Amino acid sequence: MYLKNIESYFGLISIFVSFWIFFILNKSLTFVIPKAVLKTDKEKWKWKNIMISLIHSVVAGLWAVICFFLFPEMAEDLINSYSTLAHMLVSFSVGLAVIVLMNIVLFIRICSTDFSNKRKSDTKSSESREYKISKEEMMNSTSSNTFFANTQNFHLD
């Protein structure tokens, strides 16, 4: 049999399993999002990531306490002591890191075009709100201090 030492694969297995647990959790949280968060996609995404991180921190915290309870020698020497359960805890956290990184990359990739289009429309609307002033009006200004104080949002023609 190829898997003679199954313990050496616990890390990879727990990364794979935790990745799929958090992936399914991420998809299932879509159905329980509060109405107050449903305003924008960014708020939904942010809420789901915060909830996933909260769930992970509770599970990982309890898991770490269990590791120290079952293997008290880890409290004395974290460098030289080893337990498979603690190794799986680290791998579990790596699985979360992979899914969060994937979420960030996909969210930025999907929304970057929306944000850039929004920025373009925002600058066009802000330009139309700004006043334009001619060079003659600038020269006829009584004092330069008054001119600069009143023309912060003006464009020269």
Backbone as a printed PyTorch tensor [residue, N CA C, xyz], in Angstrom:
tensor([[[  0.8340,  -1.1720,   0.0000],
         [  0.0000,   0.0000,   0.0000],
         [  0.8850,   1.2440,   0.0000]],

        [[  0.4610,   2.2920,  -0.7330],
         [  1.2580,   3.5110,  -0.8700],
         [  1.2140,   4.3960,   0.3650]],

        [[  0.1540,   4.3340,   1.1290],
         [  0.0150,   5.1860,   2.3140],
         [  0.4510,   4.4340,   3.5680]],

        [[  1.7190,   4.0940,   3.6400],
         [  2.2250,   3.3600,   4.7970],
         [  2.1820,   4.2180,   6.0520]],

        [[  2.5400,   5.4990,   5.9260],
         [  2.5650,   6.3830,   7.0780],
         [  1.5220,   7.4830,   6.8580]],

        [[  0.2820,   7.1900,   7.2100],
         [ -0.8280,   8.1160,   6.9680],
         [ -0.6710,   9.3970,   7.7730]],

        [[  0.0350,   9.3540,   8.8990],
         [  0.2080,  10.5260,   9.7420],
         [  0.9620,  11.6350,   9.0160]],

        [[  1.8320,  11.2830,   8.0920],
         [  2.5800,  12.3070,   7.3610],
         [  1.6840,  13.0870,   6.4010]],

        [[  0.5010,  12.5800,   6.1080],
         [ -0.4220,  13.2610,   5.1990],
         [ -1.5160,  14.0380,   5.9320]],

        [[ -1.5270,  14.0150,   7.2630],
         [ -2.5720,  14.7060,   8.0160],
         [ -2.5910,  16.2060,   7.7120]],

        [[ -1.4250,  16.8010,   7.5430],
         [ -1.3560,  18.2320,   7.2570],
         [ -2.0310,  18.5770,   5.9470]],

        [[ -1.6850,  17.8460,   4.8910],
         [ -2.3000,  18.1010,   3.5800],
         [ -3.7900,  17.7920,   3.5780]],

        [[ -4.1420,  16.7350,   4.2670],
         [ -5.5630,  16.3650,   4.3380],
         [ -6.3550,  17.4360,   5.0720]],

        [[ -5.8130,  17.9360,   6.1890],
         [ -6.5590,  18.9560,   6.9350],
         [ -6.6010,  20.2850,   6.1920]],

        [[ -5.5800,  20.6390,   5.4120],
         [ -5.6530,  21.8280,   4.5600],
         [ -6.7740,  21.6680,   3.5450]],

        [[ -6.8170,  20.5270,   2.8970],
         [ -7.8450,  20.2500,   1.8910],
         [ -9.2410,  20.2700,   2.5070]],

        [[ -9.3950,  19.6110,   3.6490],
         [-10.7070,  19.5400,   4.3030],
         [-11.1390,  20.9180,   4.8000]],

        [[-10.2290,  21.6530,   5.4270],
         [-10.6130,  22.9790,   5.9320],
         [-10.9220,  23.9320,   4.7910]],

        [[-10.2060,  23.8180,   3.6730],
         [-10.5220,  24.6380,   2.5060],
         [-11.9640,  24.4040,   2.0730]],

        [[-12.3630,  23.1570,   1.9630],
         [-13.7310,  22.8490,   1.5200],
         [-14.7690,  23.1950,   2.5880]],

        [[-14.4170,  23.0500,   3.8530],
         [-15.3530,  23.4550,   4.9090],
         [-15.6200,  24.9530,   4.8150]],

        [[-14.5670,  25.7420,   4.6940],
         [-14.7470,  27.1880,   4.6220],
         [-15.3650,  27.6250,   3.2940]],

        [[-15.1040,  26.8980,   2.2320],
         [-15.7370,  27.1990,   0.9480],
         [-17.2530,  26.9940,   1.0390]],

        [[-17.6490,  25.8630,   1.6040],
         [-19.0830,  25.5760,   1.7690],
         [-19.7120,  26.5610,   2.7590]],

        [[-18.9940,  26.8810,   3.8220],
         [-19.4910,  27.8600,   4.7880],
         [-19.6750,  29.2250,   4.1340]],

        [[-18.7410,  29.6160,   3.3000],
         [-18.8360,  30.8920,   2.5900],
         [-20.0760,  30.9260,   1.6990]],

        [[-20.3270,  29.8490,   0.9960],
         [-21.5080,  29.7880,   0.1250],
         [-22.7990,  29.7370,   0.9340]],

        [[-22.7860,  29.0380,   2.0630],
         [-24.0120,  28.9210,   2.8570],
         [-24.3260,  30.2050,   3.6200]],

        [[-23.3170,  31.0170,   3.9310],
         [-23.5740,  32.2830,   4.6070],
         [-24.3470,  33.2570,   3.7260]],

        [[-24.3810,  33.0190,   2.4360],
         [-25.1460,  33.8670,   1.5190],
         [-26.6260,  33.8610,   1.8850]],

        [[-27.1090,  32.7630,   2.4330],
         [-28.5300,  32.6270,   2.7400],
         [-28.9190,  33.2280,   4.0900]],

        [[-27.9520,  33.5900,   4.9260],
         [-28.2680,  34.1200,   6.2540],
         [-27.7340,  35.5390,   6.4640]],

        [[-27.4520,  36.2420,   5.3960],
         [-26.9510,  37.6090,   5.5080],
         [-28.0630,  38.5060,   6.0360]],

        [[-27.7750,  39.3260,   7.0530],
         [-28.8050,  40.2380,   7.5670],
         [-29.2180,  41.2700,   6.5220]],

        [[-30.4400,  41.7510,   6.6240],
         [-30.9550,  42.7130,   5.6480],
         [-30.1840,  44.0210,   5.6700]],

        [[-29.6390,  44.3870,   6.8090],
         [-28.8860,  45.6380,   6.9060],
         [-27.6080,  45.6090,   6.0710]],

        [[-27.1370,  44.4220,   5.7500],
         [-25.8840,  44.2720,   5.0080],
         [-26.1320,  44.1140,   3.5090]],

        [[-27.3470,  43.9530,   3.0900],
         [-27.6620,  43.6640,   1.6950],
         [-27.5640,  44.8710,   0.7700]],

        [[-27.0640,  45.9900,   1.2420],
         [-27.0310,  47.2020,   0.4240],
         [-26.0860,  47.0760,  -0.7660]],

        [[-24.8530,  46.6690,  -0.5330],
         [-23.8710,  46.5700,  -1.6150],
         [-23.1720,  45.2190,  -1.5650]],

        [[-22.5730,  44.8720,  -2.6780],
         [-21.8140,  43.6200,  -2.7370],
         [-20.6000,  43.6670,  -1.8150]],

        [[-20.0120,  44.8450,  -1.6870],
         [-18.8430,  44.9760,  -0.8160],
         [-19.2140,  44.6970,   0.6290]],

        [[-20.3600,  45.1810,   1.0750],
         [-20.7980,  44.9350,   2.4570],
         [-21.1140,  43.4580,   2.6710]],

        [[-21.7360,  42.8110,   1.6820],
         [-22.0200,  41.3670,   1.8010],
         [-20.7220,  40.5840,   1.9030]],

        [[-19.7830,  40.9010,   1.0330],
         [-18.4980,  40.2040,   1.0130],
         [-17.7590,  40.4020,   2.3290]],

        [[-17.7710,  41.6330,   2.8180],
         [-17.0870,  41.9450,   4.0650],
         [-17.7260,  41.2020,   5.2400]],

        [[-19.0580,  41.1680,   5.2900],
         [-19.7540,  40.4890,   6.3680],
         [-19.4520,  38.9930,   6.3470]],

        [[-19.4670,  38.3920,   5.1600],
         [-19.1770,  36.9570,   5.0730],
         [-17.7450,  36.6570,   5.5160]],

        [[-16.7830,  37.4740,   5.1320],
         [-15.3960,  37.2510,   5.5420],
         [-15.2260,  37.4140,   7.0470]],

        [[-15.9120,  38.3890,   7.6260],
         [-15.8310,  38.5760,   9.0760],
         [-16.4470,  37.3810,   9.8000]],

        [[-17.5680,  36.8790,   9.3170],
         [-18.2090,  35.7270,   9.9580],
         [-17.3420,  34.4730,   9.8420]],

        [[-16.7320,  34.2680,   8.6900],
         [-15.8500,  33.1170,   8.5080],
         [-14.6490,  33.2350,   9.4550]],

        [[-14.0920,  34.4270,   9.5760],
         [-12.9560,  34.6290,  10.4900],
         [-13.3700,  34.4160,  11.9420]],

        [[-14.5700,  34.8490,  12.2920],
         [-15.0640,  34.6360,  13.6540],
         [-15.2200,  33.1460,  13.9540]],

        [[-15.8170,  32.4240,  13.0290],
         [-15.9930,  30.9750,  13.2100],
         [-14.6360,  30.2960,  13.3190]],

        [[-13.6970,  30.6910,  12.4600],
         [-12.3680,  30.0990,  12.5100],
         [-11.6840,  30.3900,  13.8410]],

        [[-11.8050,  31.6210,  14.3320],
         [-11.1150,  31.9560,  15.5760],
         [-11.6850,  31.1880,  16.7660]],

        [[-12.9930,  30.9650,  16.7740],
         [-13.6040,  30.1800,  17.8560],
         [-13.1220,  28.7290,  17.7860]],

        [[-13.1760,  28.1480,  16.5980],
         [-12.7560,  26.7470,  16.4400],
         [-11.2680,  26.5910,  16.7490]],

        [[-10.4450,  27.4840,  16.1860],
         [ -8.9980,  27.3760,  16.3950],
         [ -8.6230,  27.6300,  17.8580]],

        [[ -9.3160,  28.5490,  18.5040],
         [ -9.0370,  28.8090,  19.9190],
         [ -9.3530,  27.6140,  20.7890]],

        [[-10.5120,  27.0100,  20.5710],
         [-10.8740,  25.8010,  21.3310],
         [ -9.9200,  24.6540,  21.0140]],

        [[ -9.5530,  24.5370,  19.7570],
         [ -8.6330,  23.4830,  19.3250],
         [ -7.2780,  23.6590,  20.0090]],

        [[ -6.7910,  24.9030,  20.1100],
         [ -5.4990,  25.1540,  20.7630],
         [ -5.5610,  24.8060,  22.2490]],

        [[ -6.6670,  25.1320,  22.9130],
         [ -6.8260,  24.7850,  24.3310],
         [ -6.8080,  23.2670,  24.4940]],

        [[ -7.4910,  22.5620,  23.6070],
         [ -7.5050,  21.0930,  23.6590],
         [ -6.0960,  20.5380,  23.4620]],

        [[ -5.3430,  21.1370,  22.5280],
         [ -3.9620,  20.6810,  22.2990],
         [ -3.1150,  20.8270,  23.5620]],

        [[ -3.2340,  21.9700,  24.2310],
         [ -2.4540,  22.1700,  25.4490],
         [ -2.9430,  21.2890,  26.5910]],

        [[ -4.2230,  20.9730,  26.6030],
         [ -4.7560,  20.0980,  27.6400],
         [ -4.2690,  18.6640,  27.4360]],

        [[ -4.3030,  18.1910,  26.1750],
         [ -3.8960,  16.8190,  25.8930],
         [ -2.3810,  16.6340,  25.8850]],

        [[ -1.6600,  17.6780,  25.5390],
         [ -0.1950,  17.6040,  25.4570],
         [  0.4120,  18.7330,  26.2820]],

        [[  0.4340,  18.5830,  27.5940],
         [  0.9360,  19.6770,  28.4580],
         [  2.4090,  19.9980,  28.2410]],

        [[  3.1640,  19.0720,  27.6730],
         [  4.5830,  19.3680,  27.4060],
         [  4.7530,  20.4780,  26.3720]],

        [[  3.7090,  20.7460,  25.6010],
         [  3.7790,  21.8390,  24.6250],
         [  3.8280,  23.1960,  25.3280]],

        [[  3.2490,  23.2920,  26.4990],
         [  3.2790,  24.5520,  27.2450],
         [  4.6900,  24.8640,  27.7390]],

        [[  5.4730,  23.8320,  27.9640],
         [  6.8310,  24.0220,  28.4580],
         [  7.8160,  24.2900,  27.3300]],

        [[  7.6380,  23.5980,  26.2010],
         [  8.5980,  23.7270,  25.0980],
         [  7.8590,  23.6490,  23.7680]],

        [[  7.5380,  24.8010,  23.2040],
         [  6.8120,  24.8210,  21.9230],
         [  7.7060,  24.4780,  20.7380]],

        [[  8.9940,  24.6410,  20.8880],
         [  9.9100,  24.4190,  19.7700],
         [ 10.1430,  22.9290,  19.5230]],

        [[ 10.4670,  22.2020,  20.5570],
         [ 10.8590,  20.8040,  20.3950],
         [  9.7200,  19.8150,  20.6020]],

        [[  8.5740,  20.2630,  21.0860],
         [  7.4580,  19.3300,  21.2710],
         [  6.6340,  19.2740,  19.9790]],

        [[  5.9660,  18.1610,  19.7800],
         [  5.1890,  17.9590,  18.5590],
         [  3.9620,  17.1230,  18.8880]],

        [[  2.8680,  17.4830,  18.2560],
         [  1.6820,  16.6350,  18.2940],
         [  0.9840,  16.7520,  16.9490]],

        [[  0.4130,  15.6730,  16.5220],
         [ -0.3000,  15.6670,  15.2490],
         [ -1.5130,  16.5890,  15.3060]],

        [[ -2.1420,  16.6530,  16.4560],
         [ -3.3110,  17.5240,  16.6080],
         [ -2.9320,  18.9970,  16.4190]],

        [[ -1.7920,  19.3990,  16.9660],
         [ -1.3330,  20.7830,  16.7980],
         [ -0.9280,  21.0380,  15.3450]],

        [[ -0.3220,  20.0500,  14.7150],
         [  0.0450,  20.1590,  13.3060],
         [ -1.2100,  20.3410,  12.4490]],

        [[ -2.2500,  19.6120,  12.7830],
         [ -3.5070,  19.7410,  12.0330],
         [ -4.1640,  21.0990,  12.2740]],

        [[ -3.9840,  21.6620,  13.4660],
         [ -4.5120,  23.0010,  13.7510],
         [ -3.8630,  24.0390,  12.8400]],

        [[ -2.5580,  23.9630,  12.6920],
         [ -1.8600,  24.8890,  11.8020],
         [ -2.3230,  24.6860,  10.3600]],

        [[ -2.4900,  23.4450,   9.9610],
         [ -2.9550,  23.1590,   8.6040],
         [ -4.3850,  23.6400,   8.3990]],

        [[ -5.2050,  23.5360,   9.4280],
         [ -6.5760,  24.0490,   9.3810],
         [ -6.5690,  25.5520,   9.1260]],

        [[ -5.6590,  26.2570,   9.7890],
         [ -5.5470,  27.7010,   9.5970],
         [ -5.0080,  28.0470,   8.2130]],

        [[ -4.1390,  27.2230,   7.6760],
         [ -3.6510,  27.4380,   6.3130],
         [ -4.8020,  27.2900,   5.3140]],

        [[ -5.6810,  26.3290,   5.5460],
         [ -6.8570,  26.1670,   4.6820],
         [ -7.7220,  27.4100,   4.6840]],

        [[ -7.8920,  28.0240,   5.8540],
         [ -8.6410,  29.2860,   5.9280],
         [ -7.9120,  30.3790,   5.1660]],

        [[ -6.5990,  30.4710,   5.3360],
         [ -5.8300,  31.5050,   4.6490],
         [ -5.9620,  31.3830,   3.1360]],

        [[ -5.9800,  30.1650,   2.6420],
         [ -6.1320,  29.9500,   1.1980],
         [ -7.5040,  30.4230,   0.7230]],

        [[ -8.5570,  30.0910,   1.4540],
         [ -9.9050,  30.4840,   1.0170],
         [-10.0880,  31.9950,   1.1360]],

        [[ -9.5270,  32.6310,   2.1650],
         [ -9.6410,  34.0860,   2.3010],
         [ -8.8620,  34.7800,   1.1930]],

        [[ -7.6800,  34.2970,   0.8890],
         [ -6.9030,  34.8590,  -0.2130],
         [ -7.6480,  34.7230,  -1.5350]],

        [[ -8.2490,  33.5660,  -1.7490],
         [ -9.0340,  33.3540,  -2.9710],
         [-10.2160,  34.3260,  -3.0230]],

        [[-10.8990,  34.5220,  -1.9050],
         [-12.0110,  35.4640,  -1.8550],
         [-11.5640,  36.8860,  -2.1690]],

        [[-10.4420,  37.2970,  -1.6100],
         [ -9.9440,  38.6510,  -1.8420],
         [ -9.5890,  38.8420,  -3.3090]],

        [[ -8.8640,  37.9060,  -3.8750],
         [ -8.4580,  38.0180,  -5.2800],
         [ -9.6800,  38.0350,  -6.1960]],

        [[-10.6340,  37.1500,  -5.9580],
         [-11.8290,  37.1190,  -6.8030],
         [-12.6720,  38.3650,  -6.6220]],

        [[-12.8150,  38.8600,  -5.3840],
         [-13.6310,  40.0440,  -5.1530],
         [-13.0080,  41.2600,  -5.8280]],

        [[-11.6990,  41.4300,  -5.6860],
         [-11.0330,  42.5810,  -6.3020],
         [-11.0940,  42.4670,  -7.8170]],

        [[-10.9300,  41.2810,  -8.3220],
         [-10.9580,  41.0860,  -9.7700],
         [-12.3470,  41.3700, -10.3330]],

        [[-13.3870,  40.9120,  -9.6480],
         [-14.7510,  41.1160, -10.1220],
         [-15.1580,  42.5800,  -9.9920]],

        [[-14.8190,  43.1930,  -8.8790],
         [-15.2970,  44.5540,  -8.6000],
         [-14.3900,  45.6490,  -9.1230]],

        [[-13.2010,  45.3340,  -9.5810],
         [-12.2970,  46.3930, -10.0200],
         [-12.8550,  47.1350, -11.2220]],

        [[-13.5210,  46.4450, -12.1190],
         [-14.0940,  47.1420, -13.2700],
         [-15.2550,  48.0130, -12.8310]],

        [[-16.0470,  47.5650, -11.8710],
         [-17.1500,  48.3730, -11.3750],
         [-16.6250,  49.6140, -10.6710]],

        [[-15.5680,  49.4510,  -9.8580],
         [-15.0300,  50.5920,  -9.1440],
         [-14.4100,  51.5910, -10.1120]],

        [[-13.7000,  51.1110, -11.1430],
         [-13.0690,  52.0450, -12.0700],
         [-14.1270,  52.7940, -12.8740]],

        [[-15.2150,  52.1270, -13.2570],
         [-16.2900,  52.8190, -13.9610],
         [-16.9520,  53.8270, -13.0430]],

        [[-17.1020,  53.4800, -11.7720],
         [-17.7200,  54.3960, -10.8250],
         [-16.8330,  55.6110, -10.6220]],

        [[-15.5240,  55.4010, -10.5450],
         [-14.6100,  56.5180, -10.3730],
         [-14.6950,  57.4810, -11.5540]],

        [[-14.7800,  56.9320, -12.7730],
         [-14.8730,  57.7880, -13.9490],
         [-16.1480,  58.6180, -13.9120]],

        [[-17.2660,  58.0020, -13.5460],
         [-18.5190,  58.7480, -13.4950],
         [-18.5070,  59.7490, -12.3440]],

        [[-17.8410,  59.4090, -11.2290],
         [-17.7570,  60.3460, -10.1160],
         [-16.9500,  61.5810, -10.4950]],

        [[-15.8520,  61.4030, -11.2300],
         [-15.0410,  62.5600, -11.6030],
         [-15.7790,  63.4320, -12.6010]],

        [[-16.5470,  62.8310, -13.5070],
         [-17.3180,  63.6290, -14.4570],
         [-18.3680,  64.4570, -13.7400]],

        [[-19.0700,  63.8540, -12.7800],
         [-20.0950,  64.6000, -12.0650],
         [-19.4880,  65.6640, -11.1670]],

        [[-18.3070,  65.3910, -10.5870],
         [-17.6800,  66.4010,  -9.7390],
         [-17.1520,  67.5550, -10.5790]],

        [[-16.7080,  67.2670, -11.8140],
         [-16.2530,  68.3450, -12.6860],
         [-17.4030,  69.2600, -13.0720]],

        [[-18.5830,  68.7060, -13.2740],
         [-19.7140,  69.5330, -13.6540],
         [-20.1800,  70.4050, -12.4960]],

        [[-19.8970,  69.9920, -11.2530],
         [-20.2910,  70.7740, -10.0880],
         [-19.3180,  71.9120,  -9.8100]],

        [[-18.0980,  71.8020, -10.3000],
         [-17.1100,  72.8260, -10.0360],
         [-17.3520,  74.0340, -10.9380]],

        [[-16.9740,  75.1820, -10.4460],
         [-17.1490,  76.4180, -11.1930],
         [-15.9360,  76.6610, -12.0630]],

        [[-16.1720,  77.3090, -13.1830],
         [-15.0690,  77.6710, -14.0550],
         [-14.8810,  79.1800, -13.9890]],

        [[-13.6420,  79.5930, -14.0160],
         [-13.3250,  81.0160, -13.9310],
         [-12.3630,  81.3620, -15.0580]],

        [[-12.5390,  82.5010, -15.6060],
         [-11.6680,  82.9210, -16.7060],
         [-10.4270,  83.6150, -16.1640]],

        [[ -9.4310,  83.7980, -17.0360],
         [ -8.2010,  84.4660, -16.6240],
         [ -8.4580,  85.9330, -16.3170]],

        [[ -9.3860,  86.5420, -17.0530],
         [ -9.7070,  87.9540, -16.8060],
         [-10.2850,  88.1380, -15.4110]],

        [[-11.1750,  87.2440, -14.9950],
         [-11.7470,  87.3550, -13.6540],
         [-10.6710,  87.1910, -12.5930]],

        [[ -9.6960,  86.3490, -12.8890],
         [ -8.6180,  86.1500, -11.9430],
         [ -7.7780,  87.4170, -11.8300]],

        [[ -7.5050,  88.0730, -12.9480],
         [ -6.7070,  89.2920, -12.9390],
         [ -7.4600,  90.4510, -12.2870]],

        [[ -8.7800,  90.4760, -12.4160],
         [ -9.5770,  91.5570, -11.8510],
         [ -9.8590,  91.3560, -10.3650]],

        [[ -9.4040,  90.2730,  -9.8080],
         [ -9.6270,  90.0110,  -8.3870],
         [ -8.9250,  91.0720,  -7.5530]],

        [[ -9.5840,  91.5760,  -6.5280],
         [ -9.0370,  92.6740,  -5.7240],
         [ -7.8280,  92.2610,  -4.9160]],

        [[ -7.8690,  91.0890,  -4.3460],
         [ -6.6900,  90.6350,  -3.6030],
         [ -6.4540,  89.1720,  -3.9010]],

        [[ -5.1950,  88.8090,  -3.9050],
         [ -4.8670,  87.4210,  -4.2270],
         [ -5.3620,  86.4790,  -3.1490]],

        [[ -5.3660,  86.9120,  -1.8890],
         [ -5.8440,  86.0440,  -0.8130],
         [ -7.3180,  85.7240,  -0.9830]],

        [[ -8.1120,  86.7260,  -1.3460],
         [ -9.5360,  86.4920,  -1.5710],
         [ -9.7280,  85.5610,  -2.7470]],

        [[ -8.9400,  85.7660,  -3.7900],
         [ -9.0720,  84.9260,  -4.9740],
         [ -8.7800,  83.4650,  -4.6430]],

        [[ -7.6540,  83.2230,  -3.9850],
         [ -7.2850,  81.8360,  -3.7010],
         [ -8.2240,  81.2000,  -2.6800]],

        [[ -8.7580,  81.9790,  -1.7860],
         [ -9.6960,  81.4400,  -0.8010],
         [-11.0180,  81.0600,  -1.4500]],

        [[-11.3940,  81.7730,  -2.4910],
         [-12.6920,  81.5290,  -3.1260],
         [-12.6170,  80.6000,  -4.3220]],

        [[-11.4490,  80.2350,  -4.7830],
         [-11.3320,  79.4660,  -6.0310],
         [-10.6780,  78.1090,  -5.8320]],

        [[-10.8780,  77.4880,  -4.7370],
         [-10.2600,  76.1940,  -4.5120],
         [-10.8010,  75.1270,  -5.4590]],

        [[-12.0610,  75.2220,  -5.8440],
         [-12.6570,  74.2210,  -6.7270],
         [-12.8400,  74.7310,  -8.1510]],

        [[-12.1810,  75.8320,  -8.5180],
         [-12.3700,  76.4140,  -9.8510],
         [-11.3290,  75.8900, -10.8130]],

        [[-11.7170,  75.8680, -12.0930],
         [-10.8030,  75.5320, -13.1800],
         [-10.6310,  76.7570, -14.0540]],

        [[ -9.4500,  76.9400, -14.5460],
         [ -9.2110,  78.0500, -15.4680],
         [ -9.6130,  77.6140, -16.8720]],

        [[-10.2510,  78.5340, -17.6230],
         [-10.6310,  78.2170, -19.0050],
         [ -9.4670,  78.3780, -19.9320]]])
